Amino acid sequence: MTRWVITAVVLAAFFLGGWLLGRRASRPDIVETVRVDTLFYERPRHVNVSDNLVSVNLPRLLFAPADTVDRIVIVGDSVQVAVTERTLEYRDSTYYARIVGPVIGELAPRLDYIETYNTTITRTVTVRPRFMLSAGAGTEYSRVGWTPYAEIDFAVDLKFATVSATVGADDVFRTPIPRFGVSAKFPLWSK
């Protein structure tokens, strides 16, 4: 009976140790590099122009000459004036800009310059070979019938293959027979 308890405690310790070490070993190293590309466009050319006539109220005392006050429609203390509102559109493969503003004499909206800040993020993931120590127990069928076994397995995951070495015992509870093994496994599918 004590042999069962010792075997169960040892196997539980190996399972717990493998679980704790496996969690720590499976974390990949991630290096993140951020590069900002600044593009400067001086005086770009517009691709579309549209004018819209709007009426705005301007303060009478500032903009209306005294001799024209009697002939203009006055709303409160303002004077209604028609102003052209111009919309300019600028477009390139890297940016789009729309400028809206009034046209008064020679003054009109324009885009003097534009800067775009394009960022490139490069993530480099380094996955080291993972080392795994595991303990296993089970039963297998042989010419003498079903026999229990216990084993300790040390494996190295190389991403393209897994190489492992096994030490254990067959027929653990009656007459233990040592077992040794070496294996190489190649992944066929993973998710």
Legacy VTK file of the C-alpha trace (Angstrom):
# vtk DataFile Version 3.0
C-alpha trace
ASCII
DATASET POLYDATA
POINTS 191 float
0.000 0.000 0.000
2.807 2.419 0.807
4.296 1.723 -2.607
1.064 3.036 -4.205
1.152 6.188 -2.077
4.827 6.897 -2.821
4.268 6.332 -6.543
1.216 8.612 -6.563
3.058 11.372 -4.669
6.108 11.172 -6.960
3.934 11.254 -10.084
1.913 14.193 -8.734
5.138 16.075 -7.968
6.426 15.438 -11.490
3.124 16.542 -13.037
3.099 19.740 -10.965
6.768 20.489 -11.726
6.256 19.925 -15.431
3.198 22.155 -15.453
5.031 24.999 -13.672
8.161 24.717 -15.826
6.122 24.359 -19.021
4.223 27.597 -18.388
7.445 29.528 -17.913
9.290 27.976 -20.856
6.526 28.620 -23.400
6.657 32.428 -23.257
8.208 33.818 -26.457
10.415 36.912 -26.474
8.752 39.740 -28.416
10.786 42.740 -29.585
8.677 45.606 -30.924
10.246 48.369 -33.031
8.244 51.466 -34.015
9.488 53.599 -36.912
7.807 56.893 -37.846
8.196 58.013 -41.463
7.564 61.750 -41.800
6.589 62.906 -45.283
6.594 66.639 -46.009
4.712 68.089 -49.001
5.389 71.744 -49.740
2.614 73.576 -51.622
0.698 70.590 -53.036
-1.607 71.135 -56.022
-5.348 70.830 -55.540
-7.336 68.290 -57.537
-10.848 69.704 -57.123
-12.298 73.202 -56.613
-15.905 74.079 -55.833
-17.369 77.507 -55.013
-20.552 78.121 -53.039
-22.168 81.567 -52.611
-23.270 82.131 -48.997
-24.576 85.202 -47.203
-23.154 86.152 -43.834
-23.983 88.881 -41.334
-21.101 91.285 -40.629
-21.108 94.026 -37.977
-22.382 97.228 -39.597
-20.017 99.549 -37.762
-16.904 97.727 -38.924
-17.539 96.949 -42.583
-20.384 99.024 -43.964
-19.484 102.459 -45.359
-21.710 105.215 -44.028
-23.095 106.213 -47.472
-24.283 102.620 -48.260
-26.035 101.883 -44.952
-29.362 103.162 -46.269
-29.306 100.914 -49.371
-28.345 97.588 -47.637
-30.766 95.291 -45.832
-29.973 95.643 -42.146
-30.768 92.874 -39.685
-30.234 94.236 -36.171
-26.791 95.812 -35.964
-25.328 93.686 -38.825
-25.108 93.943 -42.579
-25.834 90.952 -44.817
-23.024 90.411 -47.333
-22.639 87.680 -50.003
-19.310 85.845 -49.787
-17.948 83.033 -51.926
-16.962 79.977 -49.931
-14.357 77.859 -51.717
-13.654 74.181 -51.096
-10.279 72.821 -52.211
-9.464 69.115 -52.214
-5.934 67.733 -52.205
-5.265 64.076 -52.795
-2.297 61.781 -53.182
-1.697 58.069 -52.634
-0.584 58.860 -49.053
-2.981 61.603 -47.917
-6.300 63.393 -48.480
-6.999 66.959 -47.329
-10.012 69.265 -47.756
-9.790 72.998 -47.075
-12.862 75.267 -46.843
-12.748 79.042 -46.488
-14.084 82.364 -47.805
-12.796 84.105 -50.930
-12.387 87.833 -50.249
-10.530 89.687 -52.972
-7.162 88.003 -53.441
-7.459 86.035 -50.217
-8.612 82.452 -50.664
-8.084 79.245 -48.741
-5.012 77.260 -49.651
-2.957 74.440 -48.237
0.568 75.677 -47.647
2.047 72.370 -46.559
1.042 69.021 -45.145
2.936 66.447 -43.084
1.940 62.831 -42.680
3.312 60.623 -39.939
3.166 57.039 -41.101
4.186 54.468 -38.507
5.638 51.066 -39.227
5.541 48.584 -36.361
7.853 45.587 -36.663
7.331 42.738 -34.219
10.038 40.112 -33.956
8.990 36.983 -32.094
11.842 34.786 -30.908
10.778 31.324 -29.891
13.493 29.413 -28.103
13.618 25.626 -28.101
11.360 24.431 -25.328
12.586 21.825 -22.906
9.981 19.640 -21.283
10.221 17.224 -18.405
7.133 15.145 -17.962
5.979 12.172 -15.961
3.477 9.684 -17.180
1.561 6.683 -15.980
-0.763 4.381 -17.782
-1.384 0.861 -18.864
-0.337 -1.038 -21.941
-1.185 -4.336 -23.501
1.556 -6.896 -24.028
1.748 -10.687 -24.360
1.185 -11.073 -20.612
-1.942 -8.905 -20.705
-2.590 -5.406 -19.415
0.323 -4.085 -17.322
0.708 -0.710 -15.630
3.732 1.463 -16.380
5.304 4.689 -15.145
7.848 6.807 -16.971
9.753 10.076 -16.955
10.212 11.808 -20.297
12.650 14.585 -21.200
11.839 16.302 -24.514
13.189 19.178 -26.597
10.747 20.947 -28.930
12.735 22.290 -31.901
9.630 23.702 -33.662
10.140 21.372 -36.632
10.617 18.206 -34.559
10.426 16.945 -30.993
13.207 14.736 -29.654
12.644 12.876 -26.390
14.297 10.336 -24.106
12.250 8.124 -21.790
13.105 6.187 -18.636
10.476 4.117 -16.869
9.289 0.787 -15.609
6.741 -1.731 -16.867
4.578 -3.801 -14.545
5.232 -1.269 -11.771
3.336 -2.961 -8.932
4.390 -6.629 -9.363
7.820 -7.140 -10.899
9.093 -3.810 -12.315
10.995 -4.147 -15.583
13.092 -1.120 -16.583
12.330 0.516 -19.901
14.345 3.063 -21.894
13.491 4.804 -25.107
14.465 7.540 -27.530
12.017 9.052 -30.035
11.789 11.791 -32.624
8.410 13.183 -33.632
7.559 15.443 -36.555
4.429 17.595 -36.375
1.827 16.977 -39.046
-0.743 19.524 -37.894
-0.921 22.151 -35.166
-3.190 25.008 -34.206
LINES 1 192
191 0 1 2 3 4 5 6 7 8 9 10 11 12 13 14 15 16 17 18 19 20 21 22 23 24 25 26 27 28 29 30 31 32 33 34 35 36 37 38 39 40 41 42 43 44 45 46 47 48 49 50 51 52 53 54 55 56 57 58 59 60 61 62 63 64 65 66 67 68 69 70 71 72 73 74 75 76 77 78 79 80 81 82 83 84 85 86 87 88 89 90 91 92 93 94 95 96 97 98 99 100 101 102 103 104 105 106 107 108 109 110 111 112 113 114 115 116 117 118 119 120 121 122 123 124 125 126 127 128 129 130 131 132 133 134 135 136 137 138 139 140 141 142 143 144 145 146 147 148 149 150 151 152 153 154 155 156 157 158 159 160 161 162 163 164 165 166 167 168 169 170 171 172 173 174 175 176 177 178 179 180 181 182 183 184 185 186 187 188 189 190
